[in-house]
Amino acid sequence: MSEELRDAACATFDVVIHKPLVEGGQKEVYVVRDKAGTTSVLKLIDLGTAHDPAALERARREVALLQGISHPNVVSVRSDLTTLGKPPVAVFWLEDFLDGADLRYTGRISNADDLKTLGRDVAAGLGALHRAKVIHRDLSPGNVQQLASGRYVVLDPGFAKHTLRSGLTVGQQPGTPGFMTPEHLQAYSGAPTAASDVFGCCALVYFAATGHPPVPYRGDDHEYRQRLRAADHTPLGTVRPDLPESLIAVVERGLHQQPARRYRNGNALCQAFEAA
């Protein structure tokens, strides 16, 4: 990405770059500070090098969705989305700066209460999305941040789907291998449901408890699809027999192959984790 694009984004918001978080690709992310010392995150997408023709529309969707939701377990935006050039050659916006680290780097969680906190917080954030008729669709360790306070925040709803605005979807189901749901294997033919996010949340709790996702991707696409279609996984109680049966039951219900057998949405899942 050119230095000119970074300079233009910083000039637009009157900020200076403090440090990079993600560099060297189509999308770059920086920690920035304004003259008052306020720290934010600058997200910058170079549309000229984008291999995805939907990159601009997805960025617009992400910012629009976040501007409509205010919840302590969902990241907030601090600016409107800004485009550079006509036609646009870059797009950028500011989000809240979150301390801590995402689940890729926080390590395995041994304590049952800490696992409940993870499940409860992520489910609460999803509940806020679901109340706004929005489905995240791409929950993965990189999309959940643990703050220094211990609170968890859901990030990056760039692949999210507004169930009342079907024109905003990408042409196929997005997802991160190892953290997809059985529904990802189906041709996209209608509005998604909150049950997919319930599966994703419980997969993250399973990952945090065991160090690996319930249906890991091992490099063979066909073999992965077969296991994912059946939600074939080693039960959490087998891997972590030390955990309370109530917590194991919540996770296992959320990982059910059939969406109708899971919790119906983030709010219901949050209540289940609180009661576990």
C-alpha positions as CSV (number, residue, x, y, z in Angstrom):
1,M,0.0,0.0,0.0
2,S,1.4,3.4,-0.9
3,E,2.5,5.9,1.6
4,E,0.3,8.5,-0.2
5,L,-2.8,6.6,0.8
6,R,-1.8,6.3,4.4
7,D,-1.0,10.1,4.5
8,A,-4.3,10.9,2.9
9,A,-6.2,8.8,5.5
10,C,-4.3,10.4,8.4
11,A,-4.8,13.9,7.1
12,T,-8.6,13.3,6.7
13,F,-8.9,12.4,10.4
14,D,-6.1,14.6,11.6
15,V,-4.3,11.7,13.3
16,V,-0.7,10.3,13.3
17,I,0.2,6.7,13.2
18,H,1.4,5.3,16.5
19,K,2.1,1.7,15.4
20,P,1.0,-0.8,12.7
21,L,-1.3,-3.7,13.6
22,V,-1.7,-5.2,10.1
23,E,0.6,-4.2,7.3
24,G,1.5,-5.2,3.8
25,G,-1.8,-6.3,2.2
26,Q,-5.0,-5.0,0.7
27,K,-6.2,-4.0,4.2
28,E,-3.9,-2.2,6.7
29,V,-4.7,-1.5,10.3
30,Y,-2.9,1.1,12.4
31,V,-3.1,2.4,16.0
32,V,-3.4,6.2,15.6
33,R,-3.6,9.2,17.9
34,D,-5.2,12.6,17.4
35,K,-3.9,16.0,18.8
36,A,-5.8,15.4,22.0
37,G,-4.1,12.1,22.6
38,T,-7.1,10.0,21.9
39,T,-6.1,6.6,20.6
40,S,-8.2,4.9,17.8
41,V,-7.7,2.2,15.2
42,L,-7.5,3.3,11.5
43,K,-8.6,0.7,9.0
44,L,-7.5,1.4,5.4
45,I,-8.3,-0.7,2.3
46,D,-6.4,-0.2,-1.0
47,L,-9.1,-0.9,-3.6
48,G,-6.5,-0.7,-6.3
49,T,-4.8,-3.9,-5.1
50,A,-8.0,-5.6,-3.9
51,H,-8.6,-9.0,-5.4
52,D,-12.1,-9.0,-4.1
53,P,-14.5,-6.9,-6.1
54,A,-16.9,-6.8,-3.1
55,A,-14.3,-5.1,-0.8
56,L,-15.8,-1.7,-1.0
57,E,-19.3,-2.9,-0.4
58,R,-18.2,-5.0,2.5
59,A,-16.4,-2.1,4.1
60,R,-19.5,0.0,3.7
61,R,-21.6,-2.7,5.3
62,E,-19.2,-3.2,8.2
63,V,-19.3,0.5,9.1
64,A,-23.0,0.9,8.6
65,L,-23.7,-2.1,10.8
66,L,-21.4,-0.9,13.6
67,Q,-22.8,2.6,13.5
68,G,-26.3,1.1,14.3
69,I,-25.2,-0.9,17.3
70,S,-24.0,0.3,20.7
71,H,-23.0,-2.5,23.0
72,P,-20.0,-3.2,25.3
73,N,-19.4,-6.5,23.6
74,V,-19.3,-5.2,20.1
75,V,-16.6,-2.9,18.7
76,S,-17.6,0.7,17.9
77,V,-16.8,2.9,15.0
78,R,-15.6,6.5,15.6
79,S,-16.1,7.9,12.1
80,D,-18.0,7.6,8.9
81,L,-16.5,5.7,6.1
82,T,-14.5,7.8,3.8
83,T,-13.5,7.1,0.2
84,L,-10.6,8.5,-1.7
85,G,-10.8,9.3,-5.4
86,K,-13.5,9.0,-8.1
87,P,-13.9,6.1,-8.7
88,P,-12.7,5.2,-5.2
89,V,-9.1,3.9,-5.0
90,A,-9.1,3.6,-1.2
91,V,-11.6,3.5,1.7
92,F,-10.9,4.1,5.4
93,W,-12.5,4.7,8.8
94,L,-11.8,4.8,12.6
95,E,-12.8,2.3,15.2
96,D,-12.3,2.2,19.0
97,F,-8.9,1.1,20.1
98,L,-9.1,-2.1,22.2
99,D,-6.3,-3.1,24.4
100,G,-5.5,-6.8,25.1
101,A,-5.3,-9.5,22.4
102,D,-7.6,-11.6,20.3
103,L,-8.2,-15.3,21.0
104,R,-5.4,-16.4,18.7
105,Y,-3.0,-15.1,21.3
106,T,-4.7,-15.4,24.7
107,G,-3.9,-19.1,25.1
108,R,-5.9,-22.0,26.4
109,I,-8.4,-21.2,29.2
110,S,-8.4,-23.7,32.0
111,N,-10.8,-22.1,34.5
112,A,-14.5,-22.9,33.9
113,D,-15.7,-19.5,35.1
114,D,-13.4,-17.8,32.6
115,L,-14.8,-20.0,29.8
116,K,-18.3,-19.0,30.9
117,T,-17.3,-15.3,30.8
118,L,-16.0,-15.8,27.2
119,G,-19.2,-17.5,26.1
120,R,-21.4,-15.0,27.9
121,D,-19.7,-11.9,26.5
122,V,-19.5,-13.2,22.9
123,A,-23.1,-14.4,23.1
124,A,-24.2,-11.0,24.5
125,G,-22.5,-9.2,21.6
126,L,-24.1,-11.5,19.1
127,G,-27.4,-10.9,20.9
128,A,-27.0,-7.2,20.1
129,L,-26.4,-8.0,16.4
130,H,-29.3,-10.4,16.3
131,R,-31.7,-7.8,17.8
132,A,-30.7,-5.6,14.9
133,K,-31.4,-8.5,12.5
134,V,-27.7,-8.9,11.7
135,I,-25.9,-12.2,11.6
136,H,-22.0,-12.1,12.0
137,R,-21.3,-15.3,9.9
138,D,-17.5,-15.3,10.4
139,L,-16.8,-15.9,14.1
140,S,-13.2,-17.0,14.6
141,P,-10.4,-16.4,17.1
142,G,-9.2,-13.4,15.3
143,N,-12.6,-11.7,15.5
144,V,-12.9,-11.8,19.3
145,Q,-10.7,-9.5,21.5
146,Q,-10.1,-10.0,25.2
147,L,-9.5,-6.6,26.8
148,A,-7.1,-6.1,29.7
149,S,-10.2,-5.8,32.0
150,G,-11.2,-9.4,31.0
151,R,-14.2,-8.4,28.9
152,Y,-14.5,-9.9,25.4
153,V,-15.6,-7.9,22.3
154,V,-16.8,-9.1,19.0
155,L,-14.9,-7.6,16.0
156,D,-15.0,-7.3,12.2
157,P,-18.6,-8.0,11.0
158,G,-17.4,-7.4,7.4
159,F,-19.1,-10.6,6.2
160,A,-22.2,-9.9,8.3
161,K,-25.6,-10.3,6.8
162,H,-28.6,-8.0,7.5
163,T,-31.5,-10.4,7.2
164,L,-33.8,-7.5,6.1
165,R,-31.4,-6.3,3.4
166,S,-30.7,-9.3,1.3
167,G,-28.9,-7.2,-1.4
168,L,-26.0,-6.7,0.9
169,T,-24.7,-10.2,0.9
170,V,-21.6,-11.6,-0.8
171,G,-22.4,-14.3,-3.3
172,Q,-21.4,-17.2,-1.1
173,Q,-21.1,-18.1,2.6
174,P,-18.0,-16.6,4.1
175,G,-16.1,-18.3,6.9
176,T,-12.7,-19.3,8.4
177,P,-11.6,-22.9,7.9
178,G,-11.8,-24.7,11.2
179,F,-14.5,-22.3,12.4
180,M,-17.2,-22.8,9.8
181,T,-20.7,-24.1,10.6
182,P,-22.5,-27.0,8.8
183,E,-24.6,-24.3,7.1
184,H,-21.6,-23.0,5.3
185,L,-21.7,-26.1,3.1
186,Q,-25.1,-25.2,1.7
187,A,-25.7,-23.1,-1.3
188,Y,-26.7,-19.6,-0.2
189,S,-30.5,-19.5,-0.9
190,G,-32.1,-17.4,1.7
191,A,-31.7,-15.4,4.9
192,P,-29.2,-16.8,7.4
193,T,-30.2,-17.5,11.0
194,A,-28.8,-16.6,14.3
195,A,-28.2,-20.4,15.0
196,S,-25.0,-20.2,12.8
197,D,-23.6,-17.6,15.2
198,V,-24.6,-19.8,18.1
199,F,-22.5,-22.6,16.7
200,G,-19.6,-20.2,16.1
201,C,-19.7,-18.9,19.6
202,C,-19.7,-22.4,21.1
203,A,-16.9,-23.4,18.8
204,L,-14.8,-20.5,20.2
205,V,-15.5,-21.7,23.8
206,Y,-14.5,-25.2,22.7
207,F,-11.3,-23.8,21.1
208,A,-10.4,-21.8,24.2
209,A,-11.0,-24.8,26.5
210,T,-9.0,-27.4,24.4
211,G,-6.6,-25.4,22.2
212,H,-8.2,-26.6,18.9
213,P,-11.6,-26.1,17.2
214,P,-14.3,-28.8,17.5
215,V,-14.1,-29.6,13.7
216,P,-10.5,-28.7,12.8
217,Y,-9.3,-28.2,9.2
218,R,-6.5,-30.6,8.4
219,G,-5.7,-29.6,4.8
220,D,-8.1,-32.0,3.0
221,D,-11.2,-30.1,1.8
222,H,-13.3,-33.1,1.1
223,E,-12.6,-34.7,4.5
224,Y,-13.2,-31.4,6.3
225,R,-16.6,-31.0,4.5
226,Q,-17.6,-34.5,5.5
227,R,-16.9,-33.9,9.2
228,L,-18.3,-30.4,9.2
229,R,-21.6,-31.5,7.6
230,A,-22.2,-33.9,10.5
231,A,-20.6,-31.5,13.1
232,D,-18.4,-34.5,13.9
233,H,-16.3,-33.6,16.9
234,T,-14.9,-35.1,20.1
235,P,-17.3,-34.1,22.8
236,L,-16.0,-31.4,25.1
237,G,-16.6,-33.6,28.1
238,T,-14.2,-36.2,26.7
239,V,-11.4,-33.6,26.2
240,R,-12.1,-31.6,29.4
241,P,-13.8,-33.9,31.9
242,D,-12.9,-31.5,34.6
243,L,-15.4,-28.9,33.4
244,P,-18.9,-28.7,35.0
245,E,-21.5,-30.8,33.2
246,S,-23.7,-27.7,32.9
247,L,-21.1,-25.8,30.9
248,I,-20.4,-28.8,28.7
249,A,-24.1,-29.2,28.0
250,V,-24.4,-25.6,26.8
251,V,-21.4,-25.9,24.5
252,E,-22.6,-29.3,23.1
253,R,-26.1,-28.0,22.4
254,G,-24.7,-25.1,20.6
255,L,-22.5,-27.4,18.4
256,H,-25.5,-29.5,17.4
257,Q,-25.5,-30.4,13.7
258,Q,-29.1,-29.2,13.3
259,P,-29.6,-25.4,13.7
260,A,-33.1,-26.0,15.2
261,R,-31.6,-28.0,18.0
262,R,-29.3,-25.2,19.1
263,Y,-30.1,-22.1,21.1
264,R,-32.2,-19.8,18.9
265,N,-30.0,-16.7,19.1
266,G,-27.3,-14.9,21.0
267,N,-29.6,-13.7,23.8
268,A,-30.7,-17.3,24.6
269,L,-27.1,-18.5,24.5
270,C,-26.0,-15.7,26.8
271,Q,-28.7,-16.7,29.4
272,A,-27.6,-20.4,29.1
273,F,-23.9,-19.5,29.8
274,E,-25.0,-17.3,32.8
275,A,-27.0,-20.2,34.2
276,A,-24.3,-22.9,33.6
